[in-house]
Amino acid sequence: MKNALLWVDVASTLVGVALAVRFGPRTPAWYAGLPLAAVSIALWITARLQLGGSFSVTAQARQLVTTGLYSRIRNPIYVFGGLANLGVVVALQIGWLYPLWAAMVPLQVLRVRRERKVLAEAFGAAYQEYRARTWF
């Protein structure tokens, strides 16, 4: 179930890319949005695969993953998922999608804060050291 939720999110983003390719107006925003979405989707999937069995929908401390994308970014699934969706919004150029995307950002930040607390409690100094050398 937990994997299905992420893959549904990725699939819906891919549908957005397909719609943008087919119907998006060929403007500079379209040409900027599609590559942003494509690269971000690839990195999003990579981050999920690198997280392996530590992935969960709710904040849980199974293992502290610090390799691959996680060696530089603490939350690459959120970062690249958000950028992939932003790329679709930019490529589609539908005005009401921008505030919808913007509303997603604080929700992801809240999820990050919950995860940070759980990981700090579980991994203590190792997590604090990891936080000191990574972004977001």
N, CA, C and O atoms as a MOPAC input file, in Angstrom:
PM7 MOZYME 1SCF
protein

 N      0.82500 1    -1.20800 1     0.00000 1
 C      0.00000 1     0.00000 1     0.00000 1
 C      0.86300 1     1.26400 1     0.00000 1
 O      0.60800 1     2.20000 1    -0.75800 1
 N      1.90700 1     1.28000 1     0.87600 1
 C      2.73100 1     2.48200 1     0.97400 1
 C      3.42200 1     2.79500 1    -0.34400 1
 O      3.52700 1     3.96100 1    -0.72600 1
 N      3.89100 1     1.77100 1    -1.04300 1
 C      4.52500 1     1.99700 1    -2.33800 1
 C      3.51200 1     2.46900 1    -3.36400 1
 O      3.82400 1     3.30200 1    -4.21500 1
 N      2.31200 1     1.94300 1    -3.28600 1
 C      1.27700 1     2.30200 1    -4.24900 1
 C      0.98000 1     3.80100 1    -4.20300 1
 O      0.76900 1     4.42100 1    -5.24500 1
 N      0.96300 1     4.38200 1    -3.01100 1
 C      0.65800 1     5.81300 1    -2.90000 1
 C      1.69400 1     6.66500 1    -3.62400 1
 O      1.33900 1     7.61000 1    -4.32800 1
 N      2.96300 1     6.33600 1    -3.45500 1
 C      4.00200 1     7.09700 1    -4.14000 1
 C      3.89800 1     6.90600 1    -5.64600 1
 O      3.99600 1     7.87000 1    -6.40600 1
 N      3.70000 1     5.67000 1    -6.07900 1
 C      3.65000 1     5.40900 1    -7.51900 1
 C      2.41400 1     6.03300 1    -8.15900 1
 O      2.45500 1     6.42000 1    -9.32700 1
 N      1.32500 1     6.13500 1    -7.41900 1
 C      0.15000 1     6.85100 1    -7.93100 1
 C      0.48700 1     8.32000 1    -8.11400 1
 O      0.09200 1     8.93300 1    -9.10700 1
 N      1.21400 1     8.88700 1    -7.16400 1
 C      1.63600 1    10.28600 1    -7.26900 1
 C      2.55200 1    10.48300 1    -8.48100 1
 O      2.38000 1    11.44000 1    -9.23600 1
 N      3.51700 1     9.58700 1    -8.66900 1
 C      4.41100 1     9.67200 1    -9.82500 1
 C      3.60800 1     9.51500 1   -11.11500 1
 O      3.81300 1    10.26200 1   -12.07200 1
 N      2.69400 1     8.54200 1   -11.14000 1
 C      1.89000 1     8.30700 1   -12.34600 1
 C      1.02600 1     9.51800 1   -12.68200 1
 O      0.88900 1     9.87300 1   -13.85300 1
 N      0.44300 1    10.15600 1   -11.66800 1
 C     -0.38100 1    11.33600 1   -11.94500 1
 C      0.47300 1    12.48300 1   -12.47700 1
 O      0.01500 1    13.26500 1   -13.31000 1
 N      1.70200 1    12.58500 1   -12.00400 1
 C      2.61400 1    13.60000 1   -12.53100 1
 C      2.96200 1    13.29000 1   -13.97900 1
 O      3.03800 1    14.19600 1   -14.80800 1
 N      3.17300 1    12.02000 1   -14.28500 1
 C      3.45100 1    11.62100 1   -15.67000 1
 C      2.26600 1    11.91100 1   -16.58100 1
 O      2.45200 1    12.28100 1   -17.74000 1
 N      1.05300 1    11.74800 1   -16.07000 1
 C     -0.13600 1    12.11600 1   -16.84500 1
 C     -0.11300 1    13.61500 1   -17.11800 1
 O     -0.42900 1    14.05600 1   -18.22400 1
 N      0.25900 1    14.39200 1   -16.11200 1
 C      0.38900 1    15.83400 1   -16.30000 1
 C      1.41200 1    16.17600 1   -17.36400 1
 O      1.19100 1    17.07700 1   -18.17300 1
 N      2.53500 1    15.46300 1   -17.37200 1
 C      3.55400 1    15.67400 1   -18.40600 1
 C      2.97200 1    15.35200 1   -19.77900 1
 O      3.15900 1    16.10900 1   -20.73200 1
 N      2.26800 1    14.22900 1   -19.87700 1
 C      1.66600 1    13.84800 1   -21.15900 1
 C      0.67100 1    14.90000 1   -21.63600 1
 O      0.63600 1    15.22700 1   -22.82200 1
 N     -0.13000 1    15.42600 1   -20.72900 1
 C     -1.07700 1    16.48400 1   -21.09800 1
 C     -0.34400 1    17.74000 1   -21.54900 1
 O     -0.74900 1    18.39600 1   -22.50900 1
 N      0.74100 1    18.06900 1   -20.84800 1
 C      1.51300 1    19.25500 1   -21.23000 1
 C      2.15000 1    19.07500 1   -22.59400 1
 O      2.18300 1    20.00800 1   -23.39700 1
 N      2.66100 1    17.86600 1   -22.86300 1
 C      3.26300 1    17.60400 1   -24.17400 1
 C      2.21600 1    17.74900 1   -25.26600 1
 O      2.48300 1    18.33200 1   -26.31700 1
 N      1.03800 1    17.22600 1   -25.02100 1
 C     -0.01200 1    17.22700 1   -26.05100 1
 C     -0.69700 1    18.58000 1   -26.20200 1
 O     -0.94500 1    19.02900 1   -27.32100 1
 N     -1.00300 1    19.23200 1   -25.08100 1
 C     -1.85700 1    20.41600 1   -25.14100 1
 C     -1.19000 1    21.71200 1   -24.67800 1
 O     -1.74400 1    22.79100 1   -24.89000 1
 N     -0.03200 1    21.63200 1   -24.06000 1
 C      0.60600 1    22.83100 1   -23.51700 1
 C      1.01700 1    23.80200 1   -24.60900 1
 O      1.50500 1    23.38700 1   -25.66100 1
 N      0.82300 1    25.08800 1   -24.36800 1
 C      1.22900 1    26.08900 1   -25.36300 1
 C      2.74700 1    26.14300 1   -25.47100 1
 O      3.44800 1    26.17900 1   -24.45900 1
 N      3.24200 1    26.15000 1   -26.67800 1
 C      4.69400 1    26.12300 1   -26.91500 1
 C      5.29600 1    27.51100 1   -26.67800 1
 O      5.56600 1    28.27300 1   -27.60600 1
 N      5.48900 1    27.79300 1   -25.40900 1
 C      6.05800 1    29.06700 1   -24.97700 1
 C      7.35900 1    28.77800 1   -24.21800 1
 O      7.67400 1    27.61700 1   -23.95800 1
 N      8.11400 1    29.82100 1   -23.86300 1
 C      9.31100 1    29.57200 1   -23.04900 1
 C      8.99800 1    28.81100 1   -21.75100 1
 O      9.80300 1    27.98900 1   -21.31400 1
 N      7.85300 1    29.07400 1   -21.13800 1
 C      7.48000 1    28.35900 1   -19.91400 1
 C      7.31100 1    26.87000 1   -20.19300 1
 O      7.71400 1    26.04000 1   -19.37800 1
 N      6.73500 1    26.53100 1   -21.30500 1
 C      6.55300 1    25.12900 1   -21.68200 1
 C      7.91700 1    24.45900 1   -21.85400 1
 O      8.14400 1    23.34900 1   -21.37300 1
 N      8.81300 1    25.15500 1   -22.54700 1
 C     10.14700 1    24.61200 1   -22.77900 1
 C     10.97200 1    24.52400 1   -21.49500 1
 O     11.90300 1    23.72200 1   -21.42600 1
 N     10.66100 1    25.30800 1   -20.50000 1
 C     11.34900 1    25.22900 1   -19.20500 1
 C     10.70100 1    24.17700 1   -18.30400 1
 O     11.39500 1    23.43100 1   -17.61200 1
 N      9.38900 1    24.12200 1   -18.31800 1
 C      8.66500 1    23.23400 1   -17.42000 1
 C      8.85100 1    21.75400 1   -17.71200 1
 O      9.02700 1    20.95800 1   -16.78900 1
 N      8.81600 1    21.37900 1   -18.97500 1
 C      8.92700 1    19.95400 1   -19.30300 1
 C     10.26800 1    19.34100 1   -18.90800 1
 O     10.28500 1    18.27000 1   -18.30300 1
 N     11.39900 1    19.98800 1   -19.23300 1
 C     12.66800 1    19.39100 1   -18.77400 1
 C     12.78300 1    19.35400 1   -17.24300 1
 O     13.32500 1    18.40000 1   -16.68400 1
 N     12.27600 1    20.38600 1   -16.57200 1
 C     12.28600 1    20.38500 1   -15.11100 1
 C     11.50900 1    19.17700 1   -14.59600 1
 O     11.97100 1    18.47400 1   -13.69700 1
 N     10.33700 1    18.94200 1   -15.16200 1
 C      9.52600 1    17.79700 1   -14.73900 1
 C     10.23600 1    16.48200 1   -15.03600 1
 O     10.27400 1    15.59100 1   -14.18700 1
 N     10.79400 1    16.35500 1   -16.22400 1
 C     11.43200 1    15.09000 1   -16.62200 1
 C     12.62400 1    14.74500 1   -15.73000 1
 O     12.72700 1    13.62000 1   -15.24200 1
 N     13.50700 1    15.68800 1   -15.52000 1
 C     14.68200 1    15.44700 1   -14.67800 1
 C     14.24800 1    15.17000 1   -13.23800 1
 O     14.78500 1    14.27800 1   -12.58100 1
 N     13.28600 1    15.93300 1   -12.76100 1
 C     12.82300 1    15.77300 1   -11.37700 1
 C     12.14400 1    14.42100 1   -11.16700 1
 O     12.31900 1    13.80000 1   -10.11800 1
 N     11.38000 1    13.96200 1   -12.14200 1
 C     10.73500 1    12.65000 1   -12.01400 1
 C     11.79500 1    11.55700 1   -11.91600 1
 O     11.67500 1    10.64800 1   -11.09500 1
 N     12.81600 1    11.63900 1   -12.73800 1
 C     13.89000 1    10.63900 1   -12.68900 1
 C     14.57500 1    10.64300 1   -11.32300 1
 O     14.84400 1     9.58200 1   -10.76000 1
 N     14.85700 1    11.82900 1   -10.79000 1
 C     15.50500 1    11.92600 1    -9.48100 1
 C     14.56600 1    11.51200 1    -8.35200 1
 O     15.00400 1    10.94900 1    -7.34900 1
 N     13.28800 1    11.79000 1    -8.51800 1
 C     12.26100 1    11.39800 1    -7.55000 1
 C     12.21000 1     9.87500 1    -7.43300 1
 O     12.20200 1     9.33300 1    -6.32700 1
 N     12.17700 1     9.19900 1    -8.55600 1
 C     12.14800 1     7.73100 1    -8.56100 1
 C     13.46100 1     7.18100 1    -7.99400 1
 O     13.45400 1     6.21600 1    -7.23100 1
 N     14.57500 1     7.79200 1    -8.36500 1
 C     15.86700 1     7.37000 1    -7.83300 1
 C     15.88800 1     7.48800 1    -6.31400 1
 O     16.35400 1     6.57600 1    -5.63000 1
 N     15.39100 1     8.59300 1    -5.78200 1
 C     15.35600 1     8.79800 1    -4.33400 1
 C     14.50900 1     7.73100 1    -3.65500 1
 O     14.88500 1     7.20800 1    -2.60600 1
 N     13.37800 1     7.41100 1    -4.24700 1
 C     12.50800 1     6.38300 1    -3.66200 1
 C     13.21500 1     5.03000 1    -3.65400 1
 O     13.15500 1     4.30400 1    -2.66200 1
 N     13.87500 1     4.69400 1    -4.74200 1
 C     14.57600 1     3.41400 1    -4.81100 1
 C     15.73700 1     3.36600 1    -3.81400 1
 O     15.98600 1     2.32800 1    -3.20000 1
 N     16.44100 1     4.47800 1    -3.65600 1
 C     17.55600 1     4.52600 1    -2.71200 1
 C     17.07500 1     4.42500 1    -1.26400 1
 O     17.80200 1     3.92400 1    -0.40600 1
 N     15.88000 1     4.88500 1    -0.99100 1
 C     15.33800 1     4.80900 1     0.36600 1
 C     14.97800 1     3.37600 1     0.73200 1
 O     15.00400 1     3.01000 1     1.90600 1
 N     14.64600 1     2.57200 1    -0.25600 1
 C     14.37900 1     1.14500 1    -0.03500 1
 C     13.30100 1     0.89000 1     0.99700 1
 O     12.24300 1     1.51900 1     0.98000 1
 N     13.58000 1    -0.03800 1     1.89300 1
 C     12.62000 1    -0.44800 1     2.91200 1
 C     12.36800 1     0.58200 1     3.98500 1
 O     11.48700 1     0.39400 1     4.82400 1
 N     13.12100 1     1.66900 1     3.98200 1
 C     12.90900 1     2.72700 1     4.97200 1
 C     11.76000 1     3.64500 1     4.60400 1
 O     11.35600 1     4.48400 1     5.41000 1
 N     11.22100 1     3.49800 1     3.38600 1
 C     10.11200 1     4.35400 1     2.95500 1
 C      8.86400 1     4.01800 1     3.74900 1
 O      8.54800 1     2.84900 1     3.97000 1
 N      8.16000 1     5.05800 1     4.17700 1
 C      6.85100 1     4.89300 1     4.81500 1
 C      6.03300 1     6.14900 1     4.57400 1
 O      6.57900 1     7.22900 1     4.34600 1
 N      4.73500 1     5.99600 1     4.62800 1
 C      3.84400 1     7.13100 1     4.41900 1
 C      3.83700 1     8.02000 1     5.65600 1
 O      3.81500 1     9.24600 1     5.54600 1
 N      3.85700 1     7.40600 1     6.82000 1
 C      3.93200 1     8.15400 1     8.06600 1
 C      5.36800 1     8.14900 1     8.56700 1
 O      6.14900 1     7.27200 1     8.19600 1
 N      5.72000 1     9.10300 1     9.39100 1
 C      7.09200 1     9.22200 1     9.88900 1
 C      7.45200 1     8.02000 1    10.76500 1
 O      6.82700 1     7.77600 1    11.79800 1
 N      8.47200 1     7.27800 1    10.33000 1
 C      8.97600 1     6.13100 1    11.07700 1
 C     10.49100 1     6.11000 1    10.96400 1
 O     11.05200 1     6.56600 1     9.96700 1
 N     11.14500 1     5.58600 1    11.97500 1
 C     12.60900 1     5.52600 1    11.98400 1
 C     13.04500 1     4.07400 1    11.84800 1
 O     13.22200 1     3.37200 1    12.84400 1
 N     13.21500 1     3.63700 1    10.62200 1
 C     13.65200 1     2.25500 1    10.37900 1
 C     15.16000 1     2.18400 1    10.21700 1
 O     15.82100 1     1.31100 1    10.77900 1
 N     15.69200 1     3.11600 1     9.43900 1
 C     17.12900 1     3.14400 1     9.15700 1
 C     17.46000 1     4.56300 1     8.71100 1
 O     16.64300 1     5.21500 1     8.06100 1
 N     18.63700 1     5.03800 1     9.05100 1
 C     19.07700 1     6.36000 1     8.61000 1
 C     19.82000 1     6.19200 1     7.29100 1
 O     20.96100 1     5.73000 1     7.26600 1
 N     19.16700 1     6.57100 1     6.19500 1
 C     19.75400 1     6.44600 1     4.86600 1
 C     20.56200 1     7.70800 1     4.58200 1
 O     20.02600 1     8.81600 1     4.60200 1
 N     21.86000 1     7.53000 1     4.31700 1
 C     22.75400 1     8.68900 1     4.13600 1
 C     23.60600 1     8.57100 1     2.87500 1
 O     24.61200 1     9.26800 1     2.74100 1
 N     23.21700 1     7.70900 1     1.96500 1
 C     23.98300 1     7.51700 1     0.73400 1
 C     23.16900 1     7.96500 1    -0.48000 1
 O     21.97500 1     8.24300 1    -0.36900 1
 N     23.81900 1     8.03100 1    -1.62400 1
 C     23.14300 1     8.43800 1    -2.85400 1
 C     22.65700 1     9.87700 1    -2.76000 1
 O     23.37400 1    10.74300 1    -2.25700 1
 N     21.46800 1    10.13300 1    -3.23000 1
 C     20.89700 1    11.47600 1    -3.13900 1
 C     20.78000 1    11.93400 1    -1.69100 1
 O     20.85400 1    13.12800 1    -1.40100 1
 N     20.59600 1    10.97900 1    -0.78600 1
 C     20.44300 1    11.30400 1     0.63100 1
 C     21.74800 1    11.77700 1     1.26700 1
 O     21.74100 1    12.25300 1     2.40200 1
 N     22.85700 1    11.65400 1     0.55800 1
 C     24.11600 1    12.17200 1     1.10200 1
 C     24.19000 1    13.69000 1     0.98500 1
 O     25.02000 1    14.32400 1     1.63800 1
 N     23.32900 1    14.27400 1     0.15900 1
 C     23.31800 1    15.73400 1    -0.03600 1
 C     22.00600 1    16.38500 1     0.40800 1
 O     22.00100 1    17.52100 1     0.88200 1
 N     20.90500 1    15.66800 1     0.25400 1
 C     19.56800 1    16.20900 1     0.53900 1
 C     18.86000 1    15.23900 1     1.48200 1
 O     18.76900 1    14.04800 1     1.18500 1
 N     18.36200 1    15.72900 1     2.60700 1
 C     17.69300 1    14.85600 1     3.57100 1
 C     16.34400 1    14.35300 1     3.07000 1
 O     15.91700 1    13.26300 1     3.45100 1
 N     15.67500 1    15.11400 1     2.23700 1
 C     14.32800 1    14.77000 1     1.80000 1
 C     14.18200 1    14.86100 1     0.28400 1
 O     13.36400 1    15.64000 1    -0.20600 1
 N     14.95600 1    14.08200 1    -0.46700 1
 C     14.89300 1    14.22700 1    -1.92300 1
 C     13.54800 1    13.81700 1    -2.53000 1
 O     13.19000 1    14.30900 1    -3.60000 1
 N     12.80800 1    12.94400 1    -1.88300 1
 C     11.49500 1    12.58600 1    -2.42700 1
 C     10.59600 1    13.81800 1    -2.43300 1
 O      9.89600 1    14.06700 1    -3.41400 1
 N     10.61000 1    14.58200 1    -1.36200 1
 C      9.79300 1    15.79900 1    -1.31300 1
 C     10.31700 1    16.85800 1    -2.28400 1
 O      9.54200 1    17.50000 1    -2.99300 1
 N     11.62600 1    17.03200 1    -2.30700 1
 C     12.21400 1    18.05800 1    -3.17000 1
 C     11.91100 1    17.76600 1    -4.63400 1
 O     11.39800 1    18.62700 1    -5.34800 1
 N     12.22700 1    16.55800 1    -5.07900 1
 C     12.06400 1    16.25800 1    -6.49700 1
 C     10.61000 1    16.01000 1    -6.88400 1
 O     10.22500 1    16.27000 1    -8.02500 1
 N      9.79800 1    15.51300 1    -5.95900 1
 C      8.36400 1    15.41200 1    -6.23000 1
 C      7.75100 1    16.78600 1    -6.41800 1
 O      6.95300 1    17.00000 1    -7.33100 1
 N      8.12700 1    17.72200 1    -5.54800 1
 C      7.62800 1    19.09500 1    -5.67500 1
 C      8.10400 1    19.76700 1    -6.94800 1
 O      7.33800 1    20.47000 1    -7.60600 1
 N      9.37100 1    19.55400 1    -7.29900 1
 C      9.89200 1    20.15300 1    -8.53300 1
 C      9.25600 1    19.52600 1    -9.77900 1
 O      9.00900 1    20.21600 1   -10.76800 1
 N      8.99600 1    18.22700 1    -9.72800 1
 C      8.33300 1    17.56900 1   -10.86200 1
 C      6.94100 1    18.15400 1   -11.07100 1
 O      6.53700 1    18.44900 1   -12.19600 1
 N      6.22100 1    18.31600 1    -9.97300 1
 C      4.88500 1    18.90000 1   -10.07900 1
 C      4.94400 1    20.35600 1   -10.52800 1
 O      4.10000 1    20.79900 1   -11.30700 1
 N      5.93000 1    21.09600 1   -10.04600 1
 C      6.09400 1    22.48000 1   -10.48900 1
 C      6.37100 1    22.52300 1   -11.98500 1
 O      5.82000 1    23.36600 1   -12.69400 1
 N      7.21500 1    21.62900 1   -12.46800 1
 C      7.49500 1    21.58100 1   -13.89800 1
 C      6.23400 1    21.35900 1   -14.72400 1
 O      6.05700 1    21.97700 1   -15.77400 1
 N      5.36900 1    20.48400 1   -14.25500 1
 C      4.09700 1    20.24000 1   -14.96200 1
 C      3.22900 1    21.48900 1   -14.92800 1
 O      2.64300 1    21.86800 1   -15.94200 1
 N      3.14500 1    22.12400 1   -13.77400 1
 C      2.32200 1    23.34000 1   -13.64700 1
 C      2.83900 1    24.43400 1   -14.58300 1
 O      2.05800 1    25.10100 1   -15.26100 1
 N      4.15200 1    24.61000 1   -14.61200 1
 C      4.74900 1    25.63300 1   -15.48800 1
 C      4.49700 1    25.28900 1   -16.95100 1
 O      4.16800 1    26.17100 1   -17.74500 1
 N      4.64700 1    24.02300 1   -17.31300 1
 C      4.45400 1    23.61900 1   -18.70700 1
 C      2.99800 1    23.76200 1   -19.14100 1
 O      2.72700 1    24.17200 1   -20.26900 1
 N      2.06500 1    23.42900 1   -18.26100 1
 C      0.64500 1    23.52800 1   -18.61600 1
 C      0.16400 1    24.97900 1   -18.67500 1
 O     -0.71200 1    25.31600 1   -19.47200 1
 N      0.74000 1    25.83400 1   -17.82800 1
 C      0.39400 1    27.25600 1   -17.80900 1
 C     -1.09000 1    27.50300 1   -17.56000 1
 O     -1.73300 1    28.31500 1   -18.22600 1
 N     -1.60800 1    26.77100 1   -16.57600 1
 C     -3.00000 1    26.94100 1   -16.15300 1
 C     -2.96300 1    27.66900 1   -14.81500 1
 O     -2.46300 1    27.13900 1   -13.82300 1
 N     -3.48900 1    28.87200 1   -14.79800 1
 C     -3.34300 1    29.77000 1   -13.65700 1
 C     -3.72400 1    29.20000 1   -12.31100 1
 O     -3.00600 1    29.42100 1   -11.33600 1
 N     -4.82700 1    28.47300 1   -12.21500 1
 C     -5.27700 1    27.99900 1   -10.91200 1
 C     -4.40100 1    26.87900 1   -10.35700 1
 O     -4.51300 1    26.53600 1    -9.18000 1
 N     -3.53000 1    26.30400 1   -11.18900 1
 C     -2.63300 1    25.25700 1   -10.68900 1
 C     -1.49000 1    25.81900 1    -9.84300 1
 O     -0.95700 1    25.12100 1    -8.98000 1
 N     -1.11200 1    27.06700 1   -10.08300 1
 C     -0.00200 1    27.66400 1    -9.33100 1
 C     -0.31100 1    27.75200 1    -7.82700 1
 O      0.50700 1    27.30600 1    -7.02300 1
 N     -1.46100 1    28.31100 1    -7.41800 1
 C     -1.73100 1    28.33400 1    -5.97800 1
 C     -1.94700 1    26.93900 1    -5.39300 1
 O     -1.66700 1    26.70800 1    -4.21700 1
 N     -2.43600 1    26.02200 1    -6.20200 1
 C     -2.59100 1    24.64200 1    -5.73700 1
 C     -1.21500 1    24.04500 1    -5.42300 1
 O     -1.03600 1    23.39600 1    -4.39200 1
 N     -0.25500 1    24.26700 1    -6.31100 1
 C      1.10400 1    23.79200 1    -6.06700 1
 C      1.69800 1    24.50100 1    -4.84200 1
 O      2.31900 1    23.86200 1    -3.99300 1
 N      1.50700 1    25.80100 1    -4.75600 1
 C      2.05500 1    26.57300 1    -3.63300 1
 C      1.47800 1    26.09100 1    -2.29600 1
 O      2.16900 1    26.12500 1    -1.27900 1
 N      0.23200 1    25.64700 1    -2.29300 1
 C     -0.38700 1    25.13900 1    -1.06700 1
 C      0.23100 1    23.81500 1    -0.63800 1
 O      0.20300 1    23.46800 1     0.54300 1
 N      0.78300 1    23.08200 1    -1.58000 1
 C      1.41000 1    21.80100 1    -1.27800 1
 C      2.71600 1    21.99000 1    -0.49800 1
 O      3.07100 1    21.14400 1     0.32200 1
 N      3.42000 1    23.07200 1    -0.74100 1
 C      4.74100 1    23.27800 1    -0.14700 1
 C      4.70000 1    23.29000 1     1.38500 1
 O      5.46800 1    22.55100 1     2.00200 1
 N      3.84300 1    24.09100 1     2.02900 1
 C      3.84000 1    24.06600 1     3.49900 1
 C      3.40500 1    22.71300 1     4.05800 1
 O      3.82600 1    22.34000 1     5.15300 1
 N      2.58100 1    21.98100 1     3.33500 1
 C      2.19100 1    20.65000 1     3.80300 1
 C      3.39200 1    19.70700 1     3.81000 1
 O      3.54700 1    18.89400 1     4.72200 1
 N      4.23200 1    19.81900 1     2.79600 1
 C      5.43900 1    18.99300 1     2.75300 1
 C      6.41400 1    19.40100 1     3.85800 1
 O      7.06900 1    18.54700 1     4.45500 1
 N      6.50900 1    20.68700 1     4.12700 1
 C      7.38800 1    21.16200 1     5.20000 1
 C      6.91700 1    20.59800 1     6.54800 1
 O      7.74000 1    20.22100 1     7.38300 1
 N      5.61800 1    20.54200 1     6.75700 1
 C      5.09500 1    19.94900 1     7.99600 1
 C      5.46300 1    18.47500 1     8.09400 1
 O      5.81400 1    17.99500 1     9.17200 1
 N      5.38700 1    17.76100 1     6.99600 1
 C      5.77500 1    16.34300 1     6.98800 1
 C      7.25600 1    16.20200 1     7.31900 1
 O      7.64400 1    15.31300 1     8.07700 1
 N      8.07700 1    17.06900 1     6.75700 1
 C      9.51600 1    17.03500 1     7.02600 1
 C      9.78200 1    17.25600 1     8.51100 1
 O     10.62100 1    16.57400 1     9.10000 1
 N      9.08200 1    18.19000 1     9.10700 1
 C      9.28400 1    18.47700 1    10.53600 1
 C      8.92300 1    17.27000 1    11.39900 1
 O      9.62500 1    16.95300 1    12.35900 1
 N      7.81900 1    16.59600 1    11.04800 1
 C      7.43600 1    15.39600 1    11.79700 1
 C      8.50900 1    14.31800 1    11.65400 1
 O      8.89200 1    13.68100 1    12.63500 1
 N      8.98500 1    14.12200 1    10.43600 1
 C     10.02400 1    13.11500 1    10.20300 1
 C     11.30300 1    13.47200 1    10.94800 1
 O     11.95400 1    12.60300 1    11.52600 1
 N     11.65900 1    14.74900 1    10.93100 1
 C     12.87300 1    15.19900 1    11.62800 1
 C     12.82000 1    14.83100 1    13.10300 1
 O     13.80300 1    14.35300 1    13.67000 1
 N     11.66800 1    15.05900 1    13.71800 1
 C     11.51300 1    14.76000 1    15.14200 1
 C     11.66200 1    13.25600 1    15.40100 1
 O     12.35900 1    12.85600 1    16.33300 1
 N     11.02400 1    12.44000 1    14.59700 1
 C     11.09700 1    10.99100 1    14.76600 1
 C     12.52700 1    10.49300 1    14.57800 1
 O     13.01300 1     9.67700 1    15.36100 1
 N     13.19800 1    10.98700 1    13.53700 1
 C     14.57100 1    10.55300 1    13.26700 1
 C     15.53400 1    11.03100 1    14.34600 1
 O     16.44200 1    10.29600 1    14.73400 1
 N     15.34900 1    12.24700 1    14.83100 1
 C     16.21500 1    12.77100 1    15.89300 1
 C     16.06900 1    11.93700 1    17.16100 1
 O     17.05900 1    11.65500 1    17.83600 1
 N     14.84700 1    11.54400 1    17.48500 1
 C     14.62900 1    10.72000 1    18.67500 1
 C     15.24500 1     9.33200 1    18.51300 1
 O     15.78800 1     8.77200 1    19.46600 1
 N     15.15900 1     8.78600 1    17.31600 1
 C     15.64300 1     7.42300 1    17.09500 1
 C     17.15800 1     7.34000 1    16.91400 1
 O     17.78900 1     6.39400 1    17.38500 1
 N     17.74000 1     8.32200 1    16.23700 1
 C     19.14900 1     8.21700 1    15.86000 1
 C     20.06000 1     9.23700 1    16.54200 1
 O     21.27400 1     9.21300 1    16.34400 1
 N     19.48400 1    10.12400 1    17.33900 1
 C     20.24600 1    11.04500 1    18.17400 1
 C     21.36400 1    11.79300 1    17.47300 1
 O     21.12400 1    12.49900 1    16.49300 1
 N     22.58400 1    11.64200 1    17.97000 1
 C     23.74900 1    12.38100 1    17.47400 1
 C     24.05100 1    12.05900 1    16.01300 1
 O     24.49200 1    12.93300 1    15.26600 1
 N     23.81700 1    10.81600 1    15.60000 1
 C     24.08000 1    10.44700 1    14.19700 1
 C     23.18000 1    11.25400 1    13.26000 1
 O     23.61100 1    11.68400 1    12.19000 1
 N     21.94100 1    11.45300 1    13.66800 1
 C     21.02600 1    12.23900 1    12.83500 1
 C     21.41900 1    13.71300 1    12.85000 1
 O     21.34800 1    14.37600 1    11.81500 1
 N     21.83100 1    14.23300 1    13.99700 1
 C     22.23400 1    15.64000 1    14.08000 1
 C     23.45700 1    15.90500 1    13.20300 1
 O     23.54200 1    16.95200 1    12.56000 1
 N     24.39400 1    14.97600 1    13.17200 1
 C     25.57600 1    15.11400 1    12.32600 1
 C     25.16000 1    15.07000 1    10.84600 1
 O     25.65500 1    15.84200 1    10.02500 1
 N     24.25200 1    14.16300 1    10.53500 1
 C     23.73000 1    14.04800 1     9.16400 1
 C     23.04500 1    15.35100 1     8.73700 1
 O     23.25500 1    15.84200 1     7.62700 1
 N     22.22700 1    15.89800 1     9.63600 1
 C     21.53900 1    17.17100 1     9.34100 1
 C     22.52700 1    18.29600 1     9.08000 1
 O     22.29900 1    19.14300 1     8.21500 1
 N     23.61700 1    18.30500 1     9.82100 1
 C     24.61100 1    19.37700 1     9.69700 1
 C     25.29200 1    19.38200 1     8.33500 1
 O     25.75100 1    20.43100 1     7.88100 1
 N     25.36400 1    18.22800 1     7.67500 1
 C     26.07300 1    18.17500 1     6.39900 1
 C     25.15700 1    18.03100 1     5.17100 1
 O     25.63600 1    17.84600 1     4.05200 1
 N     23.84900 1    18.11800 1     5.39100 1
 C     22.91100 1    17.99000 1     4.26300 1
 C     21.95400 1    19.17400 1     4.22400 1
 O     21.83200 1    19.94000 1     5.18000 1
 N     21.27300 1    19.29600 1     3.07400 1
 C     20.30500 1    20.37700 1     2.88100 1
 C     18.90200 1    19.81100 1     2.96600 1
 O     18.66000 1    18.67900 1     2.54800 1
 N     17.97400 1    20.59200 1     3.50600 1
 C     16.54800 1    20.27100 1     3.61500 1
 C     16.33000 1    18.80500 1     3.93300 1
 O     15.18800 1    18.36400 1     4.05900 1

